[in-house]
Every structure is written in C-alpha cells, then in structure tokens.
C-alpha cells in the first residue's frame, strides 16, 4: 500500500505507474476478470468506507498514511 501511494505520486511518466494503473493486454483468463492492483486498492477504500479516487488520495501523504493505517488495522482484526 505504501508503495502504491509512492508510485501514484510519481505521475504518468513513470513506467511503474503505467504497470500499476494500466489495463492488461491480451485475453481474459478462463474463469473471470483479471484483477489489477488498482482494483484491490479500490476494494480496500470501499471496505474502509472512503469514497474517493485513490490516485487523488495518494497525492496528500498524510491522508494516504491514514488510509494505509486504517486498512492495516482492518486486515489485523
């Protein structure tokens, strides 16, 4: 989660950003949709009860840190 926030702040020029946010190429595997890292972050935002875009949230380090701590507490319980 911390790494995702860092990559979101680097911007669209970064290759890692394209991998994190971009759509996958090729066929969908048998059995369902391919899950991306960004989809997991959106699911975590929904579980914590935050309704914001995660890339915009990552631009503010203090709010992103609060989100990461909330998700980690959710995972521990």
C-alpha positions in Angstrom: 0.0 0.0 0.0 2.8 2.4 0.8 4.5 1.6 -2.5 1.3 2.2 -4.4 1.0 5.7 -2.9 4.6 6.5 -3.8 4.0 5.3 -7.4 0.8 7.3 -7.7 2.7 10.5 -6.7 5.4 9.9 -9.4 3.0 10.6 -12.2 2.0 9.2 -15.5 5.6 9.4 -16.9 6.8 6.6 -14.7 6.8 3.0 -16.1 5.8 1.6 -12.7 2.7 3.9 -12.8 1.7 2.5 -16.1 2.0 -1.0 -14.8 0.1 -0.2 -11.6 -2.8 1.7 -13.2 -2.9 0.4 -16.8 -5.1 -2.1 -18.3 -3.7 -5.5 -19.1 -3.2 -6.6 -22.7 -4.4 -9.9 -24.1 -7.1 -12.4 -23.4 -9.0 -12.6 -20.2 -8.2 -15.9 -18.3 -10.8 -18.6 -18.2 -13.0 -18.2 -15.1 -13.3 -14.4 -14.8 -11.8 -11.0 -14.9 -8.2 -10.3 -14.3 -7.7 -8.4 -11.1 -5.3 -5.5 -11.1 -3.5 -3.8 -8.2 -5.6 -0.7 -8.5 -8.8 -2.8 -8.2 -7.6 -4.2 -4.9 -6.9 -0.6 -3.6 -10.4 0.4 -4.7 -11.8 -2.5 -2.8 -9.9 -1.5 0.3 -11.2 2.0 0.0 -14.7 0.6 -0.1 -14.2 -1.6 2.9 -12.8 1.2 5.0 -15.7 3.4 3.9 -13.8 6.1 2.0 -15.4 7.2 -1.3 -12.6 8.9 -3.1 -10.3 8.3 -6.1 -7.2 6.5 -4.7 -4.8 8.4 -7.0 -6.0 11.7 -5.8 -5.9 10.5 -2.2 -2.3 9.4 -2.6 -1.2 13.0 -3.6 -1.8 14.0 0.0 0.7 12.0 2.1 -0.9 12.5 5.4 -4.3 11.3 4.2 -2.7 8.4 2.3 -0.9 7.4 5.5 -4.1 7.5 7.5 -5.8 5.3 4.8 -2.9 2.8 4.9 -3.1 2.6 8.7 -6.9 2.1 8.5 -6.5 -0.8 6.0 -3.8 -2.4 8.1 -6.0 -2.3 11.2 -8.8 -3.8 9.1 -6.6 -6.7 8.0 -5.3 -7.4 11.5 -8.8 -7.7 13.0 
